[in-house]
């Protein structure tokens, strides 16, 4: 019974750890900054990356309700670094005039070239016909938030978000000031504002990362009355596109029984490998001290590691739609579960004397 309690506690602990995405796709929060920079520069860039890679959702108290799209675009041609607070969140409404088809290689994502593991740059404007390098605000969907949405059955991939170009949306997320773009922002170069190549930002303030995405096109059409054309025919201010897809639940098929078995076995095997590393260290210490190896406990440790890794495989299967989404972070979670999880259970067993101590 006590062993069962230990396993349940481990399961709860692993569930909590599964949402910890400080390391995602083998990339830490600070990203991968070139060490050729000065120490001060490295510190600055890593701090920016940690802000970009935030994956916690803002609470109601985090929102600054005075921040709107209009407010973010105001004060053109004036330095605005201190205009808002990067520790606050905001909700803005506007039209998507551009959504990147794929992400660029950036240090915040450890220079990944995979579209799924890169940011998606989106430009939001007050009107649907604004050019992407006009009076727009940049908002970005990051890999960590994309994955958290996928786990909820919501598709925030680059291709899906592109279906929203031209539509009016409500965007929520953390405020972020990207100092890296001051050189091409109108707020720091008022003489360059307008149609000047290379100066494509009104401000360095962004919503980054995006934590909320809502299509409000129909709401906009409903509250804005039709207007008359020269021919006297009524037309809508904005013509809706096909039904939105970014907020719909995924239609992916659930994993098949054989795929569940593969994940359980993979979790068990990798978990055992993780524990095997610990066992090898223990055997070496025993050999160095002249003690006889405890093969009985070693065998128990490996069996527990396989079981814990299998449990990790089950948990991974719950949030997966296909085996292609297995990445380095998934394998690392299996490895860690086998190493740390088994240690936890053994400690619990020894403390509560579920089995007699070995000599």
C-alpha positions as CSV (number, residue, x, y, z in Angstrom):
1,X,0.0,0.0,0.0
2,X,2.8,2.4,0.9
3,X,4.5,1.6,-2.4
4,X,1.3,2.5,-4.2
5,X,1.2,5.8,-2.3
6,X,4.7,6.5,-3.3
7,X,3.9,5.9,-6.9
8,X,0.9,8.2,-6.7
9,X,3.0,11.0,-5.2
10,X,5.6,10.5,-7.9
11,X,2.9,10.7,-10.5
12,X,1.6,14.0,-9.1
13,X,5.2,15.3,-8.9
14,X,5.8,14.3,-12.5
15,X,2.6,15.9,-13.7
16,X,3.7,19.2,-12.1
17,X,7.2,18.9,-13.6
18,X,5.7,18.2,-17.1
19,X,4.5,21.8,-17.3
20,X,7.9,23.1,-16.3
21,X,9.3,24.3,-19.6
22,X,12.4,26.1,-18.4
23,X,14.2,23.8,-20.9
24,X,12.2,23.1,-24.0
25,X,13.5,21.4,-27.1
26,X,16.8,21.2,-25.3
27,X,16.9,25.1,-25.1
28,X,17.0,26.9,-21.8
29,X,15.1,30.1,-21.0
30,X,18.2,32.3,-21.7
31,X,18.6,30.7,-25.1
32,X,22.0,30.3,-26.8
33,X,23.9,33.6,-26.8
34,X,27.3,33.8,-28.5
35,X,30.0,33.8,-25.9
36,X,32.1,36.1,-28.1
37,X,30.2,39.0,-26.7
38,X,31.3,40.9,-23.7
39,X,30.1,39.6,-20.3
40,X,27.8,42.6,-20.0
41,X,26.4,42.1,-23.5
42,X,25.8,38.4,-22.8
43,X,23.9,39.2,-19.6
44,X,21.8,41.7,-21.5
45,X,20.9,39.3,-24.3
46,X,20.1,36.5,-22.0
47,X,17.8,38.7,-19.9
48,X,15.9,39.6,-23.1
49,X,15.6,36.0,-24.1
50,X,14.3,35.0,-20.7
51,X,11.5,37.6,-21.2
52,X,10.8,36.3,-24.7
53,X,10.6,32.7,-23.4
54,X,8.1,33.3,-20.6
55,X,5.4,30.7,-20.6
56,X,3.3,31.6,-17.6
57,X,-0.1,33.0,-18.2
58,X,-0.7,36.5,-16.8
59,X,-3.1,36.9,-13.9
60,X,-5.9,39.5,-13.8
61,X,-3.6,41.7,-11.6
62,X,-0.8,41.6,-14.3
63,X,-2.9,43.4,-16.9
64,X,-2.5,47.1,-17.6
65,X,-5.9,48.0,-19.0
66,X,-4.7,51.4,-20.2
67,X,-2.5,49.7,-22.9
68,X,-4.3,49.5,-26.2
69,X,-3.2,49.3,-29.8
70,X,-3.8,53.0,-30.2
71,X,-1.7,53.7,-27.0
72,X,1.2,51.6,-28.3
73,X,1.2,53.4,-31.6
74,X,1.0,56.9,-30.1
75,X,3.9,59.3,-29.5
76,X,5.4,58.5,-32.9
77,X,8.9,59.8,-33.2
78,X,9.6,60.0,-29.5
79,X,11.8,57.6,-27.4
80,X,9.4,55.4,-25.5
81,X,11.6,52.8,-23.8
82,X,10.0,53.6,-20.4
83,X,6.4,54.0,-21.7
84,X,5.2,50.6,-20.4
85,X,6.3,47.9,-18.0
86,X,7.7,44.5,-19.2
87,X,6.4,42.9,-16.0
88,X,2.8,43.7,-17.0
89,X,0.5,42.2,-19.6
90,X,-1.9,43.8,-22.0
91,X,-4.8,43.1,-24.4
92,X,-5.0,44.8,-27.7
93,X,-7.4,44.6,-30.7
94,X,-6.5,45.1,-34.3
95,X,-6.2,43.6,-37.8
96,X,-3.6,41.1,-38.7
97,X,-1.9,42.5,-41.8
98,X,1.0,40.0,-41.8
99,X,1.8,36.6,-40.3
100,X,5.2,35.0,-41.1
101,X,5.1,31.6,-42.8
102,X,8.1,30.4,-40.9
103,X,10.2,31.6,-38.0
104,X,13.8,32.9,-38.3
105,X,16.8,31.5,-36.5
106,X,17.2,33.4,-33.2
107,X,19.3,33.0,-30.1
108,X,16.1,32.9,-27.9
109,X,15.3,29.5,-29.5
110,X,18.9,28.3,-29.5
111,X,19.1,29.1,-33.3
112,X,16.6,26.4,-34.2
113,X,15.7,26.2,-37.9
114,X,12.5,24.1,-37.3
115,X,9.4,26.1,-37.9
116,X,7.6,24.6,-34.9
117,X,10.4,25.6,-32.6
118,X,10.7,29.2,-33.7
119,X,8.7,32.4,-33.0
120,X,6.0,33.5,-35.4
121,X,6.1,37.3,-36.1
122,X,2.7,38.9,-36.6
123,X,1.9,42.5,-37.4
124,X,-1.2,44.1,-36.0
125,X,-2.7,47.4,-37.3
126,X,-5.7,49.6,-36.8
127,X,-7.0,49.0,-40.3
128,X,-6.9,45.9,-42.5
129,X,-5.2,47.6,-45.4
130,X,-2.2,48.9,-43.5
131,X,1.1,47.7,-45.0
132,X,3.1,45.4,-42.8
133,X,5.9,48.0,-42.4
134,X,3.4,50.8,-41.7
135,X,1.8,51.7,-38.4
136,X,1.8,48.3,-36.9
137,X,2.7,46.5,-33.6
138,X,4.6,43.3,-33.6
139,X,3.2,40.4,-31.6
140,X,4.9,37.0,-31.4
141,X,3.8,33.4,-30.7
142,X,6.6,31.5,-29.1
143,X,7.4,27.7,-29.2
144,X,6.6,27.2,-25.5
145,X,3.2,28.8,-25.7
146,X,2.5,27.0,-29.0
147,X,3.2,23.7,-27.3
148,X,1.0,24.5,-24.3
149,X,-1.8,25.4,-26.6
150,X,-1.3,22.1,-28.5
151,X,-1.7,20.2,-25.3
152,X,-5.1,21.8,-25.0
153,X,-6.0,20.8,-28.5
154,X,-5.5,24.4,-29.9
155,X,-3.5,24.9,-33.1
156,X,-1.1,27.9,-33.0
157,X,1.2,26.7,-35.8
158,X,2.5,29.2,-38.4
159,X,0.2,27.8,-41.1
160,X,-3.0,28.0,-39.0
161,X,-2.3,31.5,-37.8
162,X,-1.9,32.7,-41.4
163,X,-5.6,32.0,-42.0
164,X,-6.2,35.1,-39.9
165,X,-4.4,37.6,-42.1
166,X,-7.0,40.4,-42.7
167,X,-9.2,39.5,-39.8
168,X,-9.7,41.5,-36.6
169,X,-8.3,39.8,-33.5
170,X,-8.0,40.3,-29.8
171,X,-4.4,39.6,-28.6
172,X,-3.3,39.2,-25.0
173,X,0.1,38.6,-23.6
174,X,3.2,40.0,-21.9
175,X,4.5,43.4,-22.8
176,X,8.0,43.3,-24.1
177,X,10.5,46.0,-25.2
178,X,12.9,44.8,-27.8
179,X,16.0,47.0,-27.5
180,X,17.6,45.1,-30.5
181,X,15.2,47.0,-32.8
182,X,15.8,50.5,-31.7
183,X,18.1,51.1,-34.7
184,X,15.1,50.6,-37.1
185,X,12.3,52.0,-35.0
186,X,10.6,55.3,-35.7
187,X,10.4,56.0,-32.0
188,X,14.2,56.5,-32.0
189,X,14.6,57.7,-35.5
190,X,11.7,60.2,-36.2
191,X,13.3,61.5,-39.4
192,X,13.2,57.9,-40.8
193,X,9.5,57.3,-40.1
194,X,7.4,56.6,-43.2
195,X,8.4,54.9,-46.4
196,X,12.1,54.5,-45.6
197,X,13.6,51.1,-46.3
198,X,14.9,49.4,-43.2
199,X,12.9,51.5,-40.7
200,X,10.0,49.2,-40.3
201,X,8.8,49.7,-36.7
202,X,6.8,52.4,-35.1
203,X,8.0,51.2,-31.7
204,X,10.0,48.5,-30.0
205,X,7.1,47.6,-27.7
206,X,5.5,44.2,-28.5
207,X,3.1,41.7,-27.1
208,X,5.7,38.9,-26.7
209,X,4.8,36.1,-25.9
210,X,1.2,36.0,-27.0
211,X,-0.9,34.1,-24.4
212,X,-4.4,34.8,-25.8
213,X,-5.7,34.8,-29.3
214,X,-9.3,35.5,-30.3
215,X,-10.9,36.2,-33.6
216,X,-13.4,39.0,-33.2
217,X,-14.1,39.7,-36.9
218,X,-17.8,38.7,-36.7
219,X,-18.2,40.8,-33.5
220,X,-16.6,43.7,-35.4
221,X,-18.9,43.3,-38.4
222,X,-22.0,43.0,-36.2
223,X,-21.2,46.3,-34.4
224,X,-20.2,48.2,-37.5
225,X,-23.2,49.1,-39.8
226,X,-22.9,48.6,-43.6
227,X,-22.0,51.7,-45.6
228,X,-23.2,52.7,-49.1
229,X,-21.0,52.6,-52.2
230,X,-21.3,55.1,-55.1
231,X,-23.6,52.7,-56.8
232,X,-26.0,52.9,-53.9
233,X,-25.4,49.2,-53.0
234,X,-24.7,48.3,-49.4
235,X,-21.5,46.5,-48.6
236,X,-19.8,45.6,-45.3
237,X,-16.9,47.5,-44.1
238,X,-14.9,44.3,-44.1
239,X,-15.5,41.1,-46.0
240,X,-15.0,38.0,-43.8
241,X,-12.7,35.2,-44.9
242,X,-13.5,31.5,-44.4
243,X,-14.2,30.4,-40.8
244,X,-11.2,30.7,-38.5
245,X,-9.1,27.8,-37.6
246,X,-6.5,28.9,-35.1
247,X,-8.9,28.6,-32.1
248,X,-10.6,25.4,-33.0
249,X,-9.8,22.1,-31.3
250,X,-7.5,19.7,-33.1
251,X,-9.0,17.1,-35.3
252,X,-6.0,14.8,-34.9
253,X,-6.8,11.1,-34.2
254,X,-5.9,9.8,-30.8
255,X,-3.0,7.5,-30.4
256,X,-3.6,3.8,-31.3
257,X,-3.0,1.1,-28.7
258,X,0.3,0.0,-30.3
259,X,1.5,3.7,-30.2
260,X,0.7,3.8,-26.5
261,X,2.7,0.6,-26.0
262,X,5.6,2.0,-27.9
263,X,5.6,5.1,-25.7
264,X,5.4,3.1,-22.5
265,X,8.2,0.8,-23.6
266,X,10.3,3.8,-24.8
267,X,9.7,5.5,-21.4
268,X,10.6,2.4,-19.6
269,X,13.8,1.8,-21.5
270,X,15.0,5.4,-21.4
271,X,14.0,5.6,-17.7
272,X,16.1,2.5,-17.1
273,X,19.0,4.1,-18.8
274,X,18.7,7.1,-16.6
275,X,18.8,4.9,-13.5
276,X,21.6,2.8,-14.9
277,X,23.8,5.9,-14.9
278,X,23.1,6.2,-11.1
279,X,23.7,2.4,-10.6
280,X,27.1,2.6,-12.4
281,X,28.2,5.4,-10.1
282,X,27.1,3.5,-7.1
283,X,28.9,0.3,-8.1
284,X,32.1,2.3,-8.7
285,X,31.9,3.9,-5.3
286,X,31.3,0.5,-3.7
287,X,34.3,-1.0,-5.6
288,X,36.5,2.0,-4.6
289,X,35.6,1.5,-0.9
290,X,36.0,-2.3,-1.0
291,X,32.3,-2.9,-0.2
292,X,30.5,-5.8,-1.8
293,X,28.0,-4.7,-4.5
294,X,24.3,-4.9,-3.5
295,X,23.0,-6.6,-6.6
296,X,19.6,-7.2,-5.1
297,X,19.0,-3.5,-4.6
298,X,20.5,-2.7,-8.0
299,X,18.0,-5.0,-9.7
300,X,15.1,-3.5,-7.7
301,X,16.3,0.0,-8.8
302,X,16.3,-0.9,-12.4
303,X,12.9,-2.5,-12.2
304,X,11.5,0.6,-10.5
305,X,13.2,2.8,-13.1
306,X,11.5,0.9,-15.9
307,X,8.1,1.2,-14.1
308,X,8.6,5.0,-13.5
309,X,9.7,5.5,-17.1
310,X,6.6,3.6,-18.3
311,X,4.4,5.9,-16.2
312,X,6.2,8.9,-17.8
313,X,5.4,7.3,-21.2
314,X,1.7,7.1,-20.3
315,X,1.6,10.8,-19.2
316,X,3.4,11.8,-22.5
317,X,0.8,9.8,-24.5
318,X,-2.0,11.7,-22.9
319,X,-0.8,15.0,-24.5
320,X,0.4,13.6,-27.8
321,X,-1.4,13.3,-31.1
322,X,1.3,11.4,-32.9
323,X,4.7,9.9,-32.2
324,X,6.4,12.5,-34.5
325,X,6.1,15.1,-31.7
326,X,8.6,13.2,-29.6
327,X,11.6,15.5,-29.2
328,X,14.7,15.8,-27.0
329,X,12.7,17.3,-24.1
330,X,10.4,14.3,-24.0
331,X,13.4,11.9,-23.9
332,X,15.1,14.0,-21.3
333,X,11.9,13.8,-19.2
334,X,11.9,10.0,-19.4
335,X,15.6,9.9,-18.5
336,X,15.1,12.3,-15.5
337,X,12.0,10.3,-14.4
338,X,14.1,7.1,-14.3
339,X,16.9,8.7,-12.4
340,X,15.2,11.0,-9.9
341,X,11.8,9.2,-9.7
342,X,13.4,5.9,-8.7
343,X,15.6,7.7,-6.1
344,X,12.4,9.2,-4.7
345,X,10.6,5.8,-4.4
346,X,13.6,4.1,-2.9
347,X,14.0,6.9,-0.3
348,X,10.3,6.6,0.5
349,X,10.6,2.8,0.9
350,X,13.7,3.0,3.1
351,X,12.2,5.7,5.3
352,X,9.0,3.8,5.9
353,X,10.7,0.5,6.2
354,X,8.5,-1.2,3.6
355,X,11.3,-3.7,2.9
356,X,14.0,-4.7,5.4
357,X,17.4,-2.9,4.9
358,X,20.1,-4.9,3.2
359,X,23.5,-5.4,4.6
